[in-house]
Amino acid sequence: MMAEERNGAARAKGEARHVPMRMCAVCRRRLPKHELRRFVARSPIGDGTGPQPDPSQTMPGRGVYVCPEAVCMEKFRRREGRRKEKGDRA
């Protein structure tokens, strides 16, 4: 049986469709991808310094997801998208 047949049969039965999950880079909670905000490390537009917002979630480059919680957005902004390094506190 092919994958398309299995997926089609599952949808016909009324089963839920697969929802991609991603992890917030700040609080490490797993949420559905569409609930998170994506930032791209390097962008062809802009000056290329720091993470660029990716509202369409389709830009090329290394992406990072942040939940819309004010605390997480503030921590991400203060850190300017730097990757967490050994010894860093959350």
NORDAKA-V476784 format. One record per residue. N is the residue number from 1. RES is the residue in one small letter. PSI is psi in whole degrees, 0 to 359 (NA if undefined). D_CENTER is the distance of its C-alpha to the mean C-alpha in Angstrom with 1 decimal. Layout:
n;res;psi;d_center
N;RES;PSI;D_CENTER
N;RES;PSI;D_CENTER
This chain:
n;res;psi;d_center
1;m;136;32.5
2;m;158;29.7
3;a;321;26.1
4;e;321;26.4
5;e;317;29.4
6;r;313;27.7
7;n;318;24.7
8;g;320;27.2
9;a;321;29.4
10;a;318;26.7
11;r;326;25.8
12;a;329;29.5
13;k;352;30.0
14;g;12;27.5
15;e;153;24.9
16;a;146;21.3
17;r;152;19.0
18;h;133;16.2
19;v;119;12.8
20;p;135;9.8
21;m;143;8.3
22;r;162;5.3
23;m;136;6.5
24;c;131;6.8
25;a;345;8.2
26;v;301;11.2
27;c;351;12.5
28;r;16;11.1
29;r;146;11.1
30;r;125;9.6
31;l;161;8.8
32;p;140;8.7
33;k;320;5.7
34;h;346;8.1
35;e;349;8.5
36;l;157;5.5
37;r;135;6.0
38;r;140;4.8
39;f;145;7.7
40;v;135;9.7
41;a;318;12.3
42;r;138;15.1
43;s;141;15.9
44;p;339;19.1
45;i;153;19.7
46;g;188;20.6
47;d;354;22.1
48;g;4;19.4
49;t;131;19.4
50;g;171;16.4
51;p;141;12.8
52;q;137;12.9
53;p;145;11.0
54;d;78;9.7
55;p;329;10.6
56;s;350;11.2
57;q;38;8.0
58;t;358;10.9
59;m;146;12.0
60;p;156;13.1
61;g;171;12.4
62;r;121;10.4
63;g;155;6.9
64;v;140;5.3
65;y;139;3.0
66;v;134;6.3
67;c;157;8.1
68;p;3;10.9
69;e;137;13.6
70;a;321;16.1
71;v;314;16.6
72;c;317;13.0
73;m;321;12.9
74;e;316;16.4
75;k;319;15.9
76;f;318;13.1
77;r;317;15.5
78;r;322;18.4
79;r;348;17.0
80;e;35;16.1
81;g;4;13.1
82;r;144;15.5
83;r;146;14.5
84;k;133;16.1
85;e;166;19.5
86;k;129;22.2
87;g;347;23.9
88;d;145;21.2
89;r;152;21.0
90;a;NA;18.0
